[in-house]
Every structure is written in structure tokens, then in C-alpha cells.
Amino acid sequence: MTTQEENLAAEQIMALRSGIAAFEGKHFARALQLLYTLAEMGVADAQYRCAIMAQNGLGMVVNQQDAFKWMTAAAEQGLDLAQHGLGFMYMQGECTAQDDEKAVYWFRLAAEQGLAGAQAALASMYEAGRGVTQDLEEAKRWYTKAGF
């Protein structure tokens, strides 16, 4: 049981698990129905999935403002997938203004938690000198951590 689940009532835990299962099963309208209230309550796993659905128009109309809001909320709570997702939003200028320094910041937080995708993204930022001073040794170090 996650720390967040420990703070939720039994019915909220079931809604979270059911919402995640619906999301993973690509039943996005049902996932949104189950997860949105939890996202509003501050549940990072629900916020992250609501962000993905809003960003990509899954079970709803594309809403970049909501996507950024939910991704930021989940990332600020320390959810590695959301930190990685927010890094990509900043790197690509999707749902927010493009900002390589902010992308590096969020990729680093997720990378330090061991998320391989974020480690590879951070490595590529060092390799290209985007948002950081180009540093091929640091790029190599992060690529190695990512398993490359």
C-alpha cells in the first residue's frame, strides 16, 4: 500500500485502483469519472492520469491548461512519472512555454528517483547543452544510469 493510499478511505482506495485499471485498459471516460474527484483531493496518481487524459484528449476534449495543472500538481508531490512528464512539457513547449532549464530541473528530480526515461532525457539535455552547460561526461553518466 502506498503512503497516499494509507491516507485515503477504503472507498477512495477502490476508486483509485479502479480508475487506474480503467486508464490502463483504455476505458478513459470511466477512468476520468473515477479519478477526477481524487485528483481534486490531491491524489498524485489520479492527477498524473488526469493530466495524460487532458493532454491527449482521452475520454475528454484536449485541455492543455488542465494537463499542465494536473501534471504540475502531481510532480510537485514527487511523483516521478509526473516529474518526467512535466520535464517533457517544458522541453517540447507543450501545454506550457518551452523552457529547457525547467525541463532539466524536472528531469533531474525524476532521474534521481531512478526513472530510466528521465535519466536518458537528462543525459540528452547534457549532451546537447540544453538548459545546462554541455557536459559529455555528465551525459555519459546519466546514459549509463539509464542502461545505455
ROZA-894676 format. One record per residue: residue number from 1; x, y, z of N, C-alpha, C, O, CB in turn. Coordinates in Angstrom, 3 decimals, always signed. Atoms other than C-alpha are relative to their C-alpha. Glycine has a CB too. Layout:
k,n_x,n_y,n_z,ca_x,ca_y,ca_z,c_x,c_y,c_z,o_x,o_y,o_z,cb_x,cb_y,cb_z
NUM,X,Y,Z,X,Y,Z,X,Y,Z,X,Y,Z,X,Y,Z .
...
***
This chain:
k,n_x,n_y,n_z,ca_x,ca_y,ca_z,c_x,c_y,c_z,o_x,o_y,o_z,cb_x,cb_y,cb_z
1,+0.853,-1.179,+0.000,+0.000,+0.000,+0.000,+0.896,+1.239,+0.000,+1.849,+1.325,+0.775,-0.969,+0.000,+1.231 .
2,-0.798,-1.217,+0.075,+1.385,+3.400,-0.940,-0.360,+0.934,+1.147,-1.409,+0.788,+1.774,-0.207,+0.704,-1.352 .
3,+0.263,-0.983,-1.045,+1.638,+6.274,+1.518,-1.287,+0.751,-0.293,-2.072,+1.022,+0.616,+1.172,+0.982,+0.129 .
4,+1.234,-0.710,+0.334,-1.105,+8.075,-0.389,-1.220,-0.869,+0.275,-2.238,-0.375,+0.761,+0.015,+0.437,-1.467 .
5,+1.134,+0.883,-0.252,-3.363,+5.041,-0.167,-0.302,-0.094,+1.484,-1.464,-0.205,+1.873,+0.268,-1.388,-0.567 .
6,+0.210,+0.065,-1.444,-2.831,+4.924,+3.605,-0.835,+1.165,+0.507,-1.532,+1.037,+1.513,+1.332,-0.025,+0.719 .
7,+0.732,-1.190,-0.412,-4.334,+8.415,+3.833,-1.411,+0.082,-0.588,-2.154,+1.017,-0.287,+0.775,+1.221,-0.391 .
8,+1.316,-0.016,+0.632,-7.427,+7.550,+1.787,-0.940,-0.978,+0.696,-0.510,-1.980,+1.267,+0.114,-0.340,-1.494 .
9,+1.011,+0.918,-0.508,-10.660,+5.964,+2.929,-0.082,-1.206,-0.932,+0.363,-1.144,-2.078,-1.386,+0.704,+0.125 .
10,+0.078,+1.243,+0.774,-11.383,+2.435,+1.713,-0.677,+0.205,-1.351,-0.205,-0.320,-2.359,-0.751,-1.062,+0.792 .
11,+0.688,-0.198,+1.277,-13.850,+3.595,-0.955,+0.838,+0.835,-0.959,+0.756,+0.656,-2.174,-1.355,+0.670,+0.224 .
12,-0.882,-0.805,+0.849,-11.330,+6.140,-2.225,+1.133,-0.856,-0.562,+1.546,-0.672,-1.707,+0.576,+1.192,+0.792 .
13,-1.042,+0.919,+0.476,-8.664,+3.450,-2.473,-0.554,-0.851,-1.142,+0.118,-1.061,-2.152,+0.515,-0.910,+1.162 .
14,+0.615,+0.810,+1.057,-11.048,+1.309,-4.508,-0.214,+0.839,-1.257,+0.006,+0.357,-2.368,-1.344,-0.595,+0.482 .
15,+0.202,-0.875,+1.159,-11.892,+4.277,-6.755,+1.322,+0.255,-0.702,+1.374,+0.265,-1.932,-0.642,+1.335,+0.426 .
16,-1.316,-0.231,+0.592,-8.178,+4.970,-7.284,+0.461,-1.229,-0.779,+0.881,-1.120,-1.931,+1.026,+0.357,+1.089 .
17,-0.424,+1.237,+0.674,-7.373,+1.354,-8.111,-0.854,-0.286,-1.227,-0.331,-0.683,-2.269,-0.070,-1.187,+0.967 .
18,+0.900,+0.218,+1.133,-10.438,+1.049,-10.356,+0.268,+1.007,-1.110,+0.238,+0.659,-2.290,-1.461,+0.091,+0.451 .
19,-0.302,-1.037,+0.983,-9.605,+4.349,-12.068,+1.284,-0.281,-0.746,+1.356,-0.093,-1.960,+0.089,+1.345,+0.670 .
20,-1.273,+0.345,+0.641,-6.028,+3.270,-12.732,-0.192,-1.199,-0.931,+0.355,-1.226,-2.034,+1.087,-0.310,+1.069 .
21,+0.271,+1.166,+0.852,-7.264,-0.079,-14.070,-0.760,+0.415,-1.262,-0.467,-0.073,-2.353,-0.808,-1.064,+0.781 .
22,+0.744,-0.480,+1.169,-9.736,+1.713,-16.352,+0.927,+0.766,-0.939,+0.843,+0.612,-2.157,-1.182,+0.897,+0.435 .
23,-0.964,-0.753,+0.800,-6.964,+4.055,-17.532,+0.890,-0.961,-0.788,+1.059,-0.819,-1.999,+0.860,+0.919,+0.902 .
24,-0.898,+0.958,+0.647,-4.611,+1.160,-18.260,-0.734,-0.869,-1.011,-0.132,-1.342,-1.975,+0.670,-0.881,+1.044 .
25,+0.806,+0.766,+0.944,-7.446,-0.688,-20.003,-0.567,+0.850,-1.132,-1.352,+0.376,-1.953,-1.125,-0.675,+0.727 .
26,+0.414,-0.954,+1.042,-8.014,+2.377,-22.202,-1.497,+0.317,+0.037,-2.091,+0.651,-0.988,+0.362,-0.547,-1.368 .
27,+1.394,-0.398,-0.218,-11.503,+2.985,-20.774,+0.047,+1.392,+0.639,-0.231,+1.565,+1.826,-0.787,-1.053,+0.921 .
28,-0.356,-1.310,-0.519,-10.741,+6.665,-20.441,-1.176,+0.782,+0.582,-0.997,+1.497,+1.567,+0.631,+0.797,-1.081 .
29,+1.150,-0.712,-0.565,-14.246,+8.046,-19.863,-0.273,-0.501,+1.423,-0.551,+0.291,+2.323,-1.261,-0.187,-0.897 .
30,+0.200,+0.583,-1.342,-14.639,+5.660,-16.908,+1.149,+0.397,+0.916,+0.924,+0.715,+2.084,-0.113,-1.551,-0.077 .
31,-1.155,-0.391,-0.807,-11.125,+6.435,-15.688,-0.168,+1.431,+0.493,+0.072,+1.725,+1.664,+1.307,-0.142,-0.810 .
32,+0.196,-1.403,-0.374,-11.900,+10.147,-15.712,-1.070,+0.121,+1.077,-0.910,+0.870,+2.042,-0.388,+0.841,-1.230 .
33,+1.095,-0.025,-0.976,-15.137,+9.565,-13.826,+0.498,-0.412,+1.391,+0.094,+0.167,+2.400,-1.147,-0.933,-0.453 .
34,-0.507,+0.505,-1.282,-13.264,+7.656,-11.111,+1.137,+0.844,+0.574,+1.262,+0.970,+1.792,+0.472,-1.423,-0.167 .
35,-1.229,-0.657,-0.459,-10.076,+9.730,-10.944,-0.112,+1.499,+0.228,+0.657,+2.058,+1.010,+1.073,-0.243,-0.979 .
36,+0.030,-1.460,-0.053,-11.158,+13.351,-11.328,-0.196,+0.532,+1.426,+0.508,+1.451,+1.845,-1.107,+0.522,-0.898 .
37,+0.236,-0.450,-1.375,-12.531,+13.766,-7.793,+1.233,-0.243,+0.856,+1.588,+0.589,+1.691,-1.221,-0.718,+0.607 .
38,-1.227,+0.293,-0.749,-9.423,+12.099,-6.391,+1.112,+0.981,-0.364,+1.885,+1.400,+0.499,+0.461,-1.443,-0.270 .
39,-0.989,-1.000,+0.424,-7.246,+14.440,-8.443,-0.256,+1.322,+0.718,+0.676,+1.968,+1.197,-0.045,+0.205,-1.539 .
40,+0.345,-1.236,-0.704,-9.110,+17.389,-6.952,+0.343,-0.076,+1.484,+0.619,+0.947,+2.110,-1.480,+0.306,-0.170 .
41,-0.343,+0.202,-1.410,-8.440,+15.908,-3.494,+1.512,-0.004,+0.225,+1.972,-0.018,+1.366,-0.599,-1.308,+0.503 .
42,-1.449,-0.048,-0.133,-4.705,+15.965,-4.229,+0.715,-1.327,-0.134,+1.879,-1.436,+0.251,+0.337,+0.575,+1.288 .
43,-0.617,+1.316,+0.175,-4.035,+12.314,-5.073,+0.872,+0.035,-1.261,+0.362,+0.148,-2.376,-1.091,-1.132,-0.098 .
44,-0.955,-0.176,+1.102,-0.894,+12.427,-7.246,-0.208,-0.999,-1.135,-0.140,-0.617,-2.304,+1.413,-0.126,+0.522 .
45,+0.205,+1.002,+1.054,-1.557,+9.161,-9.119,-1.213,+0.350,-0.856,-1.197,+0.143,-2.070,-0.177,-1.400,+0.615 .
46,+1.194,-0.419,+0.742,-5.004,+10.454,-10.098,+0.301,+1.259,-0.810,-0.118,+1.369,-1.962,-1.186,+0.252,+0.966 .
47,-0.357,-1.225,+0.708,-3.626,+13.881,-11.024,+0.819,-0.299,-1.247,+0.579,+0.285,-2.303,+0.774,+0.935,+0.918 .
48,-0.854,+0.363,+1.128,-0.995,+12.319,-13.283,-0.835,-0.567,-1.154,-0.654,-0.178,-2.307,+1.065,-1.023,+0.442 .
49,+0.809,+0.610,+1.058,-3.540,+10.236,-15.180,-0.998,+0.990,-0.583,-1.277,+0.941,-1.781,-0.739,-1.222,+0.536 .
50,+0.871,-1.058,+0.527,-5.949,+13.175,-15.480,+0.789,+0.914,-0.940,+0.260,+1.372,-1.953,-0.624,+0.826,+1.158 .
51,-0.853,-0.820,+0.871,-3.056,+15.171,-16.957,+0.188,-0.662,-1.351,+0.064,-0.008,-2.387,+1.366,+0.248,+0.655 .
52,-0.206,+0.735,+1.254,-2.366,+12.488,-19.564,-1.276,+0.024,-0.845,-1.223,+0.237,-2.057,+0.427,-1.465,+0.288 .
53,+1.262,+0.004,+0.739,-6.045,+12.290,-20.499,-0.304,+1.382,-0.571,-0.742,+1.493,-1.716,-1.149,-0.459,+0.907 .
54,+0.251,-1.367,+0.478,-6.374,+16.086,-20.769,+0.961,+0.378,-1.122,+0.563,+1.023,-2.093,+0.126,+1.005,+1.157 .
55,-1.015,-0.333,+1.003,-3.149,+16.403,-22.765,-0.294,-0.646,-1.345,-0.055,-0.051,-2.395,+1.374,-0.428,+0.482 .
56,+0.183,+0.779,+1.225,-4.140,+13.767,-25.296,-1.448,-0.160,-0.438,-1.725,-0.836,-1.429,+0.596,-1.342,+0.182 .
57,+1.407,+0.111,+0.363,-7.918,+14.109,-25.369,-0.541,-1.401,+0.149,-1.296,-1.874,-0.701,-0.200,+0.457,-1.399 .
58,+0.439,+1.373,-0.250,-8.522,+10.672,-23.905,-1.189,+0.040,+0.959,-1.025,+0.337,+2.142,+1.166,-0.874,+0.585 .
59,+1.200,-0.043,-0.818,-12.109,+10.457,-22.637,-0.521,+1.407,+0.222,-1.472,+1.610,+0.977,+0.264,-0.642,+1.316 .
60,+0.373,-1.412,-0.136,-12.390,+14.239,-22.929,+0.582,+0.774,-1.164,+1.370,+0.240,-1.946,+0.493,+0.591,+1.355 .
61,-0.595,-0.895,+0.988,-11.597,+17.152,-25.193,+1.381,+0.401,+0.495,+1.575,+0.588,+1.696,-0.899,+1.258,-0.248 .
62,-1.353,-0.455,-0.384,-7.908,+18.142,-25.213,-0.117,+1.296,+0.781,-0.820,+2.221,+0.375,+0.915,+0.200,-1.258 .
63,+0.001,-1.202,-0.837,-7.328,+20.695,-22.466,+1.414,+0.183,+0.543,+1.767,-0.370,+1.585,-1.057,-0.105,+1.172 .
64,-1.403,-0.164,-0.380,-3.708,+21.825,-22.262,+0.156,+0.671,+1.355,+1.082,+0.352,+2.102,+0.731,+0.804,-1.051 .
65,-0.086,-0.682,-1.291,-4.355,+24.098,-19.293,-0.186,-0.997,+1.150,+0.569,-0.976,+2.122,-1.057,+1.123,+0.089 .
66,+0.208,+1.019,-1.026,-5.757,+21.212,-17.232,+1.151,-1.000,+0.025,+1.584,-1.429,+1.094,-1.323,-0.729,-0.234 .
67,-1.121,+0.945,+0.061,-2.996,+18.901,-18.435,+1.199,+0.546,+0.781,+1.805,-0.165,+1.583,+0.400,-0.279,-1.473 .
68,-1.132,-0.620,-0.697,-0.337,+21.319,-17.198,-0.278,+0.111,+1.494,+0.599,-0.162,+2.313,+0.298,+1.391,-0.586 .
69,+0.368,-0.146,-1.420,-2.195,+21.973,-13.928,+0.152,-1.325,+0.741,+0.772,-1.383,+1.803,-1.451,+0.513,+0.134 .
70,-0.049,+1.298,-0.683,-2.563,+18.289,-13.071,+1.415,-0.582,+0.011,+1.839,-1.158,+1.013,-0.962,-0.985,-0.670 .
71,-1.361,+0.532,+0.042,+0.946,+17.322,-14.211,+0.875,+0.711,+1.034,+1.664,+0.074,+1.733,+0.603,+0.155,-1.418 .
72,-0.771,-0.778,-0.971,+2.447,+20.121,-12.117,-0.347,-0.422,+1.427,+0.541,-0.610,+2.258,-0.262,+1.508,-0.188 .
73,+0.428,+0.380,-1.350,+0.388,+19.174,-9.065,+0.585,-1.349,+0.408,+1.061,-1.507,+1.532,-1.529,-0.048,+0.082 .
74,-0.549,+1.328,-0.311,+1.486,+15.537,-9.245,+1.519,+0.043,+0.114,+2.097,-0.600,+0.991,-0.413,-1.016,-1.074 .
75,-1.466,-0.115,-0.031,+5.123,+16.455,-9.991,+0.466,+0.651,+1.296,+1.460,+0.227,+1.886,+0.506,+0.812,-1.208 .
76,-0.392,-0.688,-1.230,+5.270,+18.816,-7.027,-0.138,-0.888,+1.230,+0.485,-0.629,+2.260,-0.833,+1.248,+0.181 .
77,+0.125,+0.967,-1.095,+4.190,+15.913,-4.809,+1.080,-1.081,-0.060,+1.158,-1.939,+0.819,-1.379,-0.650,-0.033 .
78,-1.112,+0.939,+0.093,+7.212,+13.942,-6.004,-0.250,-1.225,-0.850,+0.571,-2.142,-0.844,+0.367,-0.435,+1.338 .
79,+0.274,+1.160,+0.858,+5.590,+11.504,-8.441,+0.959,+0.020,-1.184,+0.909,+0.928,-2.014,-1.484,-0.001,-0.493 .
80,-1.049,+0.020,+1.017,+8.467,+10.507,-10.719,-0.539,+0.057,-1.425,+0.020,+0.766,-2.261,+0.837,-1.232,+0.164 .
81,+0.562,-0.026,+1.351,+6.303,+9.868,-13.786,-0.505,+1.391,-0.363,-0.368,+1.825,-1.507,-1.135,-1.016,-0.123 .
82,+0.492,-1.353,+0.241,+4.731,+13.301,-13.433,+1.158,+0.979,-0.160,+1.085,+1.892,-0.982,-0.918,+0.447,+1.144 .
83,-1.182,-0.857,+0.156,+8.130,+14.957,-12.979,+0.583,-0.173,-1.392,+0.959,+0.804,-2.040,+1.068,-0.326,+1.074 .
84,-0.476,+0.301,+1.343,+9.263,+13.250,-16.170,-0.933,+0.629,-1.039,-0.473,+1.258,-1.992,+0.100,-1.530,-0.212 .
85,+0.975,-0.564,+0.920,+6.051,+14.271,-17.942,+0.067,+1.519,-0.053,-0.039,+2.111,-1.127,-1.388,-0.435,+0.390 .
86,-0.104,-1.449,-0.043,+6.397,+17.874,-16.794,+1.292,+0.460,-0.669,+1.315,+1.494,-1.337,-0.063,+0.503,+1.448 .
87,-1.249,-0.300,+0.705,+10.013,+17.867,-17.990,-0.207,+0.016,-1.508,+0.289,+0.906,-2.200,+1.079,-1.021,+0.367 .
88,+0.271,+0.036,+1.440,+8.798,+16.859,-21.448,-0.876,+1.161,-0.442,-0.676,+1.714,-1.524,-0.664,-1.313,-0.376 .
89,+0.832,-1.158,+0.358,+6.124,+19.549,-21.420,+0.876,+1.243,-0.174,+0.721,+1.993,-1.137,-1.087,+0.252,+1.085 .
90,-0.895,-1.159,+0.103,+8.807,+22.156,-20.762,+0.985,-0.149,-1.153,+1.267,+0.827,-1.849,+0.763,+0.197,+1.309 .
91,-0.966,+0.212,+1.069,+11.283,+20.601,-23.197,-0.629,+0.240,-1.376,-0.011,+0.845,-2.252,+0.570,-1.417,+0.080 .
92,+0.671,-0.101,+1.287,+8.753,+20.463,-26.040,-0.821,+1.277,-0.160,-1.237,+1.617,-1.268,-0.887,-1.187,-0.194 .
93,+0.884,-1.159,+0.068,+6.816,+23.605,-25.162,-1.439,-0.425,-0.231,-2.199,+0.259,-0.917,+0.448,+0.951,-1.104 .
94,+1.359,+0.530,+0.154,+3.655,+21.522,-24.972,-0.767,+0.235,+1.300,-0.316,-0.173,+2.370,+0.024,-1.526,-0.368 .
95,+0.859,-0.345,-1.132,+0.904,+22.739,-22.627,+0.551,+1.161,+0.833,-0.117,+1.635,+1.752,-0.188,-1.212,+0.886 .
96,-0.635,-1.116,-0.688,+3.283,+25.467,-21.416,+1.091,+0.566,-0.904,+1.402,-0.008,-1.947,+0.586,-0.444,+1.379 .
97,-1.095,-0.593,+0.776,+6.038,+27.739,-22.695,+1.227,-0.902,+0.069,+1.515,-1.491,+1.111,+0.342,+1.423,+0.522 .
98,-1.218,+0.805,+0.051,+9.195,+25.927,-23.776,+1.049,+0.634,+0.909,+1.276,+1.843,+0.852,+0.533,-0.123,-1.463 .
99,-0.991,-0.493,-0.952,+11.882,+26.227,-21.065,+0.948,-1.153,+0.342,+0.621,-2.017,+1.156,-0.688,+0.575,+1.293 .
100,-0.950,+1.102,-0.203,+14.953,+23.972,-21.148,+0.498,-0.097,+1.433,+0.713,-1.203,+1.927,+1.178,+0.160,-0.927 .
101,-0.487,+0.048,-1.384,+16.128,+24.948,-17.652,-1.023,-0.668,+0.913,-0.658,-1.462,+1.780,+0.315,+1.417,+0.509 .
102,+1.039,+0.663,-0.793,+12.793,+23.936,-16.137,-0.103,-1.473,-0.375,-0.349,-2.316,+0.488,-1.360,+0.694,-0.199 .
103,+0.020,+1.404,+0.427,+12.857,+20.743,-18.216,+1.094,-0.779,+0.734,+0.847,-1.866,+1.255,+0.191,-0.113,-1.544 .
104,-1.117,+0.654,-0.691,+16.267,+19.867,-16.756,-0.328,-0.203,+1.473,-0.068,-1.268,+2.032,+1.291,+0.828,-0.147 .
105,+0.353,+0.077,-1.425,+15.016,+20.611,-13.235,-0.918,-1.202,+0.268,-0.665,-1.988,+1.181,-0.690,+1.312,+0.459 .
106,+0.960,+1.069,-0.234,+12.076,+18.205,-13.531,+0.552,-1.364,-0.406,+0.309,-2.358,+0.279,-1.283,+0.282,-0.756 .
107,-0.636,+1.264,+0.383,+14.008,+15.520,-15.432,+0.944,-0.480,+1.102,+0.984,-1.668,+1.424,+0.768,+0.160,-1.330 .
108,-0.954,+0.377,-1.042,+16.668,+15.601,-12.712,-0.713,-0.607,+1.213,-0.264,-1.619,+1.750,+0.826,+1.220,+0.431 .
109,+0.731,+0.535,-1.154,+14.125,+15.067,-9.915,-0.457,-1.434,-0.259,-0.315,-2.300,+0.603,-1.213,+0.888,+0.327 .
110,+0.445,+1.354,+0.331,+12.678,+12.033,-11.689,+1.183,-0.942,-0.181,+1.127,-2.098,+0.239,-0.853,+0.016,-1.268 .
111,-1.203,+0.817,+0.228,+16.134,+10.763,-12.721,+0.618,-0.429,+1.325,+1.070,-1.566,+1.468,+1.036,+0.778,-0.840 .
112,-0.584,+0.322,-1.306,+17.353,+10.913,-9.135,-0.829,-1.034,+0.757,-0.338,-1.664,+1.693,+0.136,+1.266,+0.839 .
113,+0.836,+1.055,-0.576,+14.430,+8.650,-8.208,+0.183,-1.324,-0.735,-0.412,-2.334,-0.361,-1.470,+0.413,-0.033 .
114,-0.307,+1.232,+0.711,+15.747,+6.102,-10.701,-0.820,-0.257,-1.248,-0.741,-1.348,-1.811,-0.171,-1.125,+0.906 .
115,+0.819,+0.197,+1.194,+13.323,+6.614,-13.594,+0.889,+0.061,-1.240,+1.427,+1.116,-1.575,-1.130,+1.066,-0.081 .
116,-0.941,+0.120,+1.120,+15.302,+5.420,-16.630,-0.305,+0.979,-1.129,+0.618,+1.558,-1.704,-0.018,-1.417,-0.541 .
117,+0.354,-0.940,+1.062,+13.381,+7.534,-19.146,+0.447,+1.410,+0.312,+0.910,+2.129,-0.573,-1.486,-0.016,-0.237 .
118,-0.442,-1.330,-0.418,+14.134,+10.674,-17.163,+1.526,+0.083,-0.005,+2.091,+1.122,-0.345,-0.551,+0.338,+1.402 .
119,-1.460,+0.024,+0.043,+17.779,+9.652,-16.839,+0.495,+0.187,-1.428,+1.445,+0.931,-1.668,+0.538,-1.317,+0.582 .
120,-0.380,-0.133,+1.409,+18.008,+9.294,-20.627,-0.302,+1.403,-0.520,+0.487,+1.978,-1.270,-0.732,-1.047,-0.854 .
121,+0.354,-1.357,+0.435,+16.206,+12.599,-21.180,+0.993,+1.016,+0.563,+1.421,+1.925,-0.147,-1.441,+0.358,+0.443 .
122,-0.974,-0.893,-0.619,+18.535,+14.357,-18.737,+1.355,-0.129,-0.700,+2.029,+0.871,-0.944,+0.138,-0.308,+1.508 .
123,-1.249,+0.224,+0.727,+21.528,+12.788,-20.479,-0.009,+0.730,-1.337,+0.985,+1.346,-1.721,+0.232,-1.500,-0.221 .
124,+0.071,-0.665,+1.308,+20.320,+14.112,-23.831,+0.076,+1.517,+0.146,+0.605,+2.203,-0.729,-1.295,-0.390,-0.729 .
125,-0.084,-1.446,-0.244,+19.956,+17.594,-22.344,+1.460,+0.400,+0.220,+1.913,+1.420,-0.300,-0.872,+0.409,+1.231 .
126,-1.438,-0.271,-0.203,+23.587,+17.462,-21.150,+0.775,-0.154,-1.295,+1.676,+0.632,-1.587,+0.583,-0.939,+1.065 .
127,-0.698,+0.255,+1.252,+24.708,+16.048,-24.461,-0.157,+1.180,-0.966,+0.797,+1.573,-1.638,-0.524,-1.291,-0.647 .
128,+0.285,-1.099,+0.922,+23.064,+18.881,-26.407,+0.279,+1.378,+0.599,+0.301,+2.377,-0.119,-1.436,-0.071,-0.440 .
129,-0.182,-1.296,-0.640,+23.738,+21.608,-23.853,-1.292,+0.799,+0.056,-1.282,+2.021,-0.084,+1.057,+0.792,-0.727 .
130,+1.316,-0.652,-0.093,+20.028,+22.366,-23.499,-0.379,+0.182,+1.467,-0.589,-0.796,+2.184,-1.090,-0.832,-0.745 .
131,+0.383,-0.288,-1.373,+19.180,+24.084,-20.218,+1.120,-0.159,+0.994,+0.969,+0.178,+2.168,-1.118,-0.869,+0.396 .
132,-1.204,+0.187,-0.809,+22.627,+23.227,-18.875,+1.206,+0.235,-0.905,+1.084,+0.229,-2.130,+0.045,-1.437,+0.651 .
133,-1.228,-0.068,+0.789,+26.209,+23.735,-19.964,+0.265,-1.392,-0.568,+0.166,-2.389,+0.147,+1.216,+0.507,+0.866 .
134,-0.276,+1.297,+0.616,+27.081,+20.982,-22.413,+1.095,-0.705,+0.783,+2.140,-0.123,+1.076,+0.410,+0.164,-1.489 .
135,-0.934,+0.782,-0.800,+28.861,+18.237,-20.494,-0.137,-1.458,-0.428,-1.036,-2.165,+0.026,-0.269,+0.176,+1.542 .
136,+0.100,+1.348,+0.557,+29.518,+14.994,-22.351,+0.261,-1.079,+1.047,-0.288,-2.176,+0.954,+0.975,-0.159,-1.151 .
137,-0.241,+0.969,-1.080,+30.844,+13.245,-19.239,-1.255,-0.189,+0.846,-1.605,-1.309,+1.219,+1.173,+0.461,+0.890 .
138,+1.247,+0.090,-0.771,+27.674,+14.076,-17.326,-1.077,-0.710,-0.830,-1.860,-1.492,-0.290,-0.489,+1.419,+0.428 .
139,+0.930,+0.702,+0.884,+25.628,+12.932,-20.333,+0.269,-1.501,+0.045,-0.653,-2.307,+0.173,+0.118,+0.528,-1.449 .
140,-0.374,+1.421,-0.024,+27.542,+9.652,-20.372,-0.410,-0.640,+1.328,-0.898,-1.770,+1.350,+1.525,-0.166,-0.226 .
141,+0.342,+0.526,-1.326,+26.989,+9.207,-16.616,-1.500,-0.288,+0.083,-1.901,-1.332,+0.596,+0.419,+0.998,+1.111 .
142,+1.445,+0.205,-0.062,+23.216,+9.633,-16.973,-0.454,-1.073,-0.987,-1.365,-1.843,-0.683,-0.732,+1.310,-0.281 .
143,+0.350,+1.076,+0.937,+23.042,+7.423,-20.088,+0.314,-1.367,+0.616,-0.452,-2.317,+0.457,+0.764,+0.174,-1.340 .
144,-0.377,+1.254,-0.650,+24.860,+4.714,-18.123,-1.021,-0.385,+1.072,-1.424,-1.545,+1.164,+1.403,+0.119,+0.621 .
145,+1.017,+0.274,-1.029,+22.410,+5.028,-15.220,-1.302,-0.474,-0.638,-2.019,-1.296,-0.066,-0.258,+1.258,+0.855 .
146,+1.227,+0.378,+0.700,+19.579,+4.703,-17.755,+0.106,-1.373,-0.670,-0.886,-1.905,-1.169,-0.343,+1.049,-1.040 .
147,-0.180,+1.332,+0.569,+21.049,+1.443,-19.000,+0.460,-0.011,-1.441,+0.358,-1.036,-2.116,-1.261,-0.748,+0.099 .
148,-0.490,-0.073,+1.376,+22.511,+2.643,-22.305,+1.484,-0.244,-0.065,+2.067,-0.220,-1.149,-0.327,+1.344,-0.614 .
***
